[in-house]
């Protein structure tokens, strides 16, 4: 019986939440195809405009005082992580914006992912689907499980939420891995939005719609799969 914790992608692979994380996690899953990876100044302009609006709304507030960040912070706490030490990726983006600093421009797909994450303030994992090996599961890591992060050292997952394929760990709400990162040759994208188990499925679906729309707008992708992983209330 489908308990809401596993979905099957168009290519036959599955993405699921393991039993140890089922009571702590809700995920939105997207597969986007046909990406055209390049620089796109329009993404930067849109992000700068959103950043200016957020800076006005949240001027003078500490991250702990911003209601929209509570969801990601609660997710971290549920896995025993201190969000003040290991910041959710969405909070790191917002903190940079509130300091008046522009976000780094990498490529249109990375920049669009950051724009979407900044819009709904949830951590997003974004991966080149062709570099993900086999089925995917989200679970708490065990001792020794780690991966090389993008532009940083090893990311340790013991006790922390991570994404795993048949080759091992490749993502988390803090930082994605170099192994499955998008590049200039990326065409097909797997995106995973992460929130607590209490997060409403309808709201997650709305965030997926926004993410998909932004990618179609700035990266010429088309959506081929959408799903929400959340334990059934029945």
C-alpha positions in Angstrom: 0.0 0.0 0.0 1.3 3.5 -0.8 1.8 5.3 2.4 2.8 8.5 0.8 6.5 8.0 1.5 7.7 6.8 -2.0 7.2 8.0 -5.5 8.4 6.5 -8.8 10.0 8.8 -11.3 9.4 8.6 -15.1 12.6 6.6 -15.6 11.5 3.9 -13.1 13.7 5.0 -10.2 12.2 5.6 -6.8 12.6 8.5 -4.3 11.5 7.7 -0.8 11.7 8.7 2.9 13.1 6.0 5.2 11.2 4.9 8.3 13.6 6.7 10.6 12.8 10.1 9.0 9.1 9.6 8.2 7.8 11.4 11.3 10.1 14.3 10.8 10.1 15.1 7.1 7.9 16.2 4.2 9.5 16.6 0.7 8.5 18.0 -2.6 10.0 16.2 -5.6 10.4 17.6 -9.2 11.9 16.3 -12.3 12.6 19.0 -14.9 13.9 18.2 -18.4 15.5 20.2 -21.2 17.6 22.6 -19.2 19.7 25.1 -21.2 22.5 26.0 -18.8 24.0 29.4 -19.3 24.3 32.8 -17.7 21.0 34.7 -17.5 21.1 38.3 -16.2 17.3 38.2 -15.9 17.6 35.8 -12.9 20.0 38.1 -11.1 17.7 41.1 -11.7 14.7 39.2 -10.3 16.7 38.0 -7.3 18.0 41.5 -6.6 14.5 42.8 -6.6 13.2 40.1 -4.3 16.2 40.7 -2.0 15.5 44.4 -1.8 11.9 43.7 -0.8 12.9 41.2 1.8 15.5 43.6 3.2 12.8 46.1 3.7 10.3 43.7 5.3 12.8 42.1 7.7 15.1 45.1 8.4 16.6 44.9 11.9 15.3 41.4 12.7 17.4 38.4 13.7 16.9 35.2 11.7 15.2 33.6 14.8 12.7 36.5 14.6 11.7 35.8 11.0 8.6 33.6 10.9 9.4 32.1 7.4 12.7 30.6 8.7 11.0 28.7 11.5 10.1 25.7 9.2 13.7 25.0 8.1 15.0 25.6 11.7 12.5 23.2 13.1 13.5 20.6 10.5 17.1 20.9 11.6 16.3 20.6 15.3 14.2 17.5 14.6 17.4 15.8 13.4 19.5 17.1 16.3 21.2 19.9 14.3 21.7 23.4 15.6 20.5 25.7 12.9 22.8 28.5 14.2 25.9 26.3 13.6 24.8 24.4 10.5 22.5 26.8 8.7 19.7 25.7 6.3 20.7 26.7 2.8 17.6 29.0 2.6 18.6 30.8 5.8 22.1 31.3 4.5 20.7 33.0 1.4 18.4 35.2 3.3 21.1 36.2 5.8 23.3 37.3 2.9 20.5 39.4 1.4 19.7 41.1 4.7 23.4 42.1 5.0 23.0 43.9 1.6 25.3 41.3 -0.2 24.4 40.1 -3.7 24.1 36.4 -4.2 26.8 34.6 -6.1 26.1 34.1 -9.8 26.9 30.6 -10.9 24.6 29.6 -13.7 21.0 30.2 -14.6 20.0 26.8 -13.0 21.8 27.5 -9.7 20.7 31.1 -9.6 17.1 30.1 -10.3 17.2 27.5 -7.5 18.5 30.2 -5.1 15.7 32.6 -6.3 13.0 30.0 -5.6 14.5 29.0 -2.2 14.6 32.6 -1.2 11.0 33.0 -2.3 9.6 30.3 0.0 12.5 30.0 2.5 12.8 26.2 2.4 16.1 24.3 1.7 16.3 22.8 -1.8 18.5 20.1 -3.1 19.1 20.3 -6.8 20.9 17.6 -8.7 21.9 16.5 -12.2 19.5 13.5 -12.6 22.0 11.7 -14.8 24.6 11.8 -12.1 22.3 10.3 -9.5 22.8 6.5 -9.4 19.7 4.3 -8.9 17.0 4.8 -6.3 17.1 7.7 -3.8 16.3 7.6 -0.1 16.2 10.4 2.4 17.2 9.3 5.9 19.5 10.1 8.9 23.1 9.4 8.2 25.2 7.0 10.3 28.8 7.2 11.4 31.3 7.6 8.6 28.8 8.7 6.0 30.0 11.9 4.3 30.6 13.5 0.9 32.6 16.2 -0.8 30.5 19.4 -0.7 30.4 22.0 -3.5 33.2 24.5 -3.0 33.8 23.2 0.6 35.2 20.3 2.5 33.6 17.0 3.6 30.0 17.2 4.7 29.4 14.8 7.6 26.0 13.2 7.9 26.0 11.2 11.1 22.6 11.8 12.7 21.7 14.4 10.1 19.3 14.3 7.3 20.8 13.3 3.9 20.0 12.0 0.5 21.5 8.7 -0.6 21.7 6.8 -3.8 23.4 3.4 -4.6 26.8 5.1 -4.5 26.2 6.7 -1.1 25.3 10.2 0.2 25.0 13.1 -2.2 22.9 15.9 -0.5 21.5 17.5 2.6 19.5 20.6 3.5 22.8 22.5 4.1 25.0 21.7 1.1 24.9 19.4 -2.0 27.7 17.2 -3.3 30.2 17.8 -6.0 29.4 14.4 -7.4 25.8 15.1 -8.4 26.0 18.9 -8.9 24.7 20.6 -12.0 27.2 21.6 -14.7 27.1 23.3 -18.1 26.1 20.0 -19.7 23.2 19.3 -17.3 19.9 18.7 -19.1 17.7 16.9 -16.6 17.3 18.1 -13.0 16.0 16.4 -9.8 14.9 19.0 -7.2 14.0 18.1 -3.6 12.3 20.6 -1.3 12.5 19.8 2.4 10.3 20.7 5.3 9.0 19.2 8.6 6.4 16.4 8.5 3.8 18.9 9.7 4.2 21.0 6.5 0.9 21.0 4.5 1.0 19.0 1.3 -1.0 21.6 -0.5 1.5 24.3 0.4 4.4 22.1 -0.7 2.7 21.6 -4.0 2.4 25.3 -4.4 6.1 25.7 -3.8 6.8 23.1 -6.4 4.6 25.0 -8.9 6.6 28.2 -8.2 9.9 26.3 -8.6 8.8 24.7 -11.8 7.5 28.0 -13.2 10.8 29.8 -12.5 12.8 27.1 -14.2 10.6 27.2 -17.3 11.0 31.0 -17.3 14.8 31.2 -16.9 16.1 27.8 -17.9 13.7 26.6 -20.6 12.8 23.4 -18.7 9.6 21.5 -18.8 8.2 19.6 -15.8 7.8 15.8 -16.3 7.2 14.8 -12.7 5.9 16.3 -9.5 5.2 14.6 -6.2 4.9 15.2 -2.4 6.4 12.7 0.0 4.5 12.9 3.3 3.2 10.2 5.6 -0.5 9.5 5.1 -2.7 10.7 8.0 -4.9 7.7 7.7 
